[in-house]
Amino acid sequence: MITRTKIAPTGPEFSRLVYGSWRMLDDGASAQDINRRLHRCVELGITTIDTAEIYGLYQVEAALGRALALSPGLRDKLEIVTKAGIYIPHKLNPERKVGFYDASGARLVQSVEHSLHLLGTDRVELFLVHRPDWLSGIDDTAGGLNQLLRAGKIRSAGVSNYSATQFAALNSRMDQPLATNQLEFHLLHMNPIYDGTLDQCQTQRIQPMAWSPLAGGRLFDPGNAAAIRLGKAAAVLSAKYGQATLEQLAYAWILAHPSHPLPVIGTNKIERIESAAHSAGITLDREDWYALWVAAHGHNIP
Ligand SMILES: NC(=O)c1ccc[n+]([C@@H]2O[C@H](COP(=O)([O-])OP(=O)(O)OC[C@H]3O[C@@H](n4cnc5c(N)ncnc54)[C@H](OP(=O)(O)O)[C@@H]3O)[C@@H](O)[C@H]2O)c1
């Protein structure tokens, strides 16, 4: 069973693994298919679901809402994370000529209210500003987040893809401290361990969320040299960790970081969700964590 964790001193309690919905409609899943996946996640203890306004070209939240409506009571077994702030041209918005970010307070409030409507719920446990918007001032963004917190429409607020300085700036204006920074962090993208964002999470005693923990599937690309080296390293380590697969070791590698990241898993396949759940029980030894670091980089530590 997946353990649970309070991601911030004032933040919500989440499952240690989070189920991501970005690709949820890529395989043509019906509401029943999604409902089945959600039930299996709950059985495995993966109760936190990550979504966003833009996912599936603005279609995923509505699909999740339809799947939740099939099982009254299911929503209350889940913690829902959603995000807003990215607007790209597509057929529902032909007036948009270019993609842009908008983290103005008024836009965030409007987006959250629409997300709640689509999801069929009265609150989300965590709302994230999806990406930094260089045109929204921190007072403006924080004003919208604080308003949503006061209204109980969001139980906690956070950010995604923020640098450490962007995080600190927005956090300075929050009535309730930001609960997380959701970052790209995996064996093929280690920037957060060097750029200060994971250090900041430790300073703030908050847990980051790690998106694309399998590098969006590139970890299995036979044409990717780092992935090939990682496959070989994983084969060497496998027996020691109960015949663990590369994907399980990749999750375990993220889980082992002292900032305690929550991997946001993205597979649509139930058997791969089950396999991910198994990885939560793997504790990598220090040398093995570094062996995977070395394999990813293709050279020894400096
Ligand atoms: N905050 C942000 O800006 C941001 C950005 C991106 C993503 N996210 C969040 O992070 C979640 C996860 O991202 P992700 O989907 O990129 O995660 P991921 O787990 O790194 O990648 C999932 C992809 O890898 C494939 N895959 C998994 N296991 C595989 C295997 N053994 N062999 C070959 N392919 C395999 C999956 O295909 P199958 O479905 O066939 O298994 C799927 O296409 C998203 O759903 C979203 O919630 C957030």
The ligand as an SDF file (V2000), in Angstrom:
LIG
                    3D

 48 52  0  0  0  0  0  0  0  0999 V2000
    3.3150   20.6090  -14.3980 N   0  0  0  0  0  0  0  0  0  0  0  0
    3.6500   20.3980  -15.6490 C   0  0  0  0  0  0  0  0  0  0  0  0
    4.0520   21.3140  -16.3870 O   0  0  0  0  0  0  0  0  0  0  0  0
    3.5350   19.0110  -16.2020 C   0  0  0  0  0  0  0  0  0  0  0  0
    4.0840   18.6970  -17.4590 C   0  0  0  0  0  0  0  0  0  0  0  0
    3.9530   17.3860  -17.9200 C   0  0  0  0  0  0  0  0  0  0  0  0
    3.3090   16.4250  -17.1400 C   0  0  0  0  0  0  0  0  0  0  0  0
    2.7580   16.7610  -15.9350 N   0  0  0  0  0  0  0  0  0  0  0  0
    2.0640   15.7660  -15.0890 C   0  0  0  0  0  0  0  0  0  0  0  0
    2.8780   14.6310  -14.9710 O   0  0  0  0  0  0  0  0  0  0  0  0
    2.1400   13.4790  -15.3620 C   0  0  0  0  0  0  0  0  0  0  0  0
    3.0540   12.4490  -15.9060 C   0  0  0  0  0  0  0  0  0  0  0  0
    3.7260   12.9080  -17.0760 O   0  0  0  0  0  0  0  0  0  0  0  0
    4.0890   11.8840  -18.2170 P   0  0  0  0  0  0  0  0  0  0  0  0
    2.8510   11.2960  -18.7700 O   0  0  0  0  0  0  0  0  0  0  0  0
    5.0450   12.5410  -19.1310 O   0  0  0  0  0  0  0  0  0  0  0  0
    4.8070   10.7610  -17.3010 O   0  0  0  0  0  0  0  0  0  0  0  0
    5.7680    9.5540  -17.5990 P   0  0  0  0  0  0  0  0  0  0  0  0
    5.3630    8.4840  -16.6570 O   0  0  0  0  0  0  0  0  0  0  0  0
    7.1670   10.0400  -17.5680 O   0  0  0  0  0  0  0  0  0  0  0  0
    5.4640    9.1160  -19.1060 O   0  0  0  0  0  0  0  0  0  0  0  0
    4.3100    8.4180  -19.4430 C   0  0  0  0  0  0  0  0  0  0  0  0
    4.5040    7.8840  -20.8460 C   0  0  0  0  0  0  0  0  0  0  0  0
    5.4990    6.8580  -20.8040 O   0  0  0  0  0  0  0  0  0  0  0  0
    4.9550    5.6840  -21.3630 C   0  0  0  0  0  0  0  0  0  0  0  0
    5.5110    4.5260  -20.6760 N   0  0  0  0  0  0  0  0  0  0  0  0
    5.3760    4.2090  -19.3720 C   0  0  0  0  0  0  0  0  0  0  0  0
    6.0050    3.0440  -19.0920 N   0  0  0  0  0  0  0  0  0  0  0  0
    6.5360    2.6260  -20.2480 C   0  0  0  0  0  0  0  0  0  0  0  0
    7.3080    1.4960  -20.6100 C   0  0  0  0  0  0  0  0  0  0  0  0
    7.6680    0.5570  -19.7000 N   0  0  0  0  0  0  0  0  0  0  0  0
    7.7180    1.3930  -21.8950 N   0  0  0  0  0  0  0  0  0  0  0  0
    7.3770    2.3220  -22.8100 C   0  0  0  0  0  0  0  0  0  0  0  0
    6.6280    3.4250  -22.5240 N   0  0  0  0  0  0  0  0  0  0  0  0
    6.2220    3.5710  -21.2540 C   0  0  0  0  0  0  0  0  0  0  0  0
    3.4770    5.7810  -21.1750 C   0  0  0  0  0  0  0  0  0  0  0  0
    2.7750    4.9930  -22.1210 O   0  0  0  0  0  0  0  0  0  0  0  0
    1.5410    4.0550  -21.6460 P   0  0  0  0  0  0  0  0  0  0  0  0
    0.4010    4.9620  -21.3130 O   0  0  0  0  0  0  0  0  0  0  0  0
    1.3050    3.2140  -22.8560 O   0  0  0  0  0  0  0  0  0  0  0  0
    2.0100    3.2590  -20.4690 O   0  0  0  0  0  0  0  0  0  0  0  0
    3.2330    7.2610  -21.3780 C   0  0  0  0  0  0  0  0  0  0  0  0
    3.1260    7.5730  -22.7550 O   0  0  0  0  0  0  0  0  0  0  0  0
    1.0990   14.0270  -16.3550 C   0  0  0  0  0  0  0  0  0  0  0  0
   -0.0130   13.1760  -16.4980 O   0  0  0  0  0  0  0  0  0  0  0  0
    0.7460   15.3200  -15.7010 C   0  0  0  0  0  0  0  0  0  0  0  0
   -0.2110   15.0770  -14.6680 O   0  0  0  0  0  0  0  0  0  0  0  0
    2.8750   18.0320  -15.4480 C   0  0  0  0  0  0  0  0  0  0  0  0
  1  2  1  0
  2  3  2  0
  2  4  1  0
  4  5  1  0
  4 48  2  0
  5  6  2  0
  6  7  1  0
  7  8  2  0
  8  9  1  0
  8 48  1  0
  9 10  1  0
  9 46  1  0
 10 11  1  0
 11 12  1  0
 11 44  1  0
 12 13  1  0
 13 14  1  0
 14 15  2  0
 14 16  1  0
 14 17  1  0
 17 18  1  0
 18 19  2  0
 18 20  1  0
 18 21  1  0
 21 22  1  0
 22 23  1  0
 23 24  1  0
 23 42  1  0
 24 25  1  0
 25 26  1  0
 25 36  1  0
 26 27  1  0
 26 35  1  0
 27 28  2  0
 28 29  1  0
 29 30  1  0
 29 35  2  0
 30 31  1  0
 30 32  2  0
 32 33  1  0
 33 34  2  0
 34 35  1  0
 36 37  1  0
 36 42  1  0
 37 38  1  0
 38 39  2  0
 38 40  1  0
 38 41  1  0
 42 43  1  0
 44 45  1  0
 44 46  1  0
 46 47  1  0
M  CHG  2   8   1  16  -1
M  END
$$$$
